[in-house]
Amino acid sequence: MGGGLIIFICCMQFDLNIKIVDVIMEKILIVGAGGHGRAVAETIETAGVYEIAGFLDDVYPEITSVWSYPVLGTTHDLSAFTCYAGAMVVAIGNNQVRESVFDRAKSAGFTMPSIVHS
């Protein structure tokens, strides 16, 4: 008798219940609750890549919200806000202030994505 290899392939049909689940987006904080910050927020909302966790602005607590988003505090201690989001965008018009806050945010551990309005 000759030796041979017999392979059985079993085909099964599965009834899969596929549910659409909300995509969990990375959260982002926006520094600057003025006009530039609001324009950046609109761009973020339109892109649908990040979920806005809130704003930071040095006039807090005079401003406590922008639309439905909270203004969580000032830029004094950025590391205190890492529990709210892993990403941050600095939407301040003054170049020197923007650069300073950007550097401090990076040092605090935030990722700093580019938000581009198209």
C-alpha positions, 0 to 999 in steps of 0.5 A: 500500500502506498502512503498518501496524504489526505487533507480534509478542508472543512468549510463552515458558514458563520453568522456574524453579528457585526456592530458598528462601534464608535471609533475612539479618536485621540483627544486633543487640547487647544491652547487659545480660546480666541478667534484663532483657537476657534478656527483651529477647533472648526478645522479639527471638527471637520477633519474628524481625526481628533476629539476636542477635550477642551481649551486652555487659555490664560484668561481662565477663569474669565472664559469657561467655555468655547461652544460646548467645550470647556476651558480647563485652565491656563498654560501655567502648568501644561503637564497638569492637563496630560490626563485630558488628552495626549495631543495639543495644538497651540492656536495663539497668534503671537509667534513668540508666545506660540513658540514658548507654549509649543516647547513647554507642551512638547516637554510635558509629553504632548504630541503636537500634530499639524492642523491644516485648514484646507 
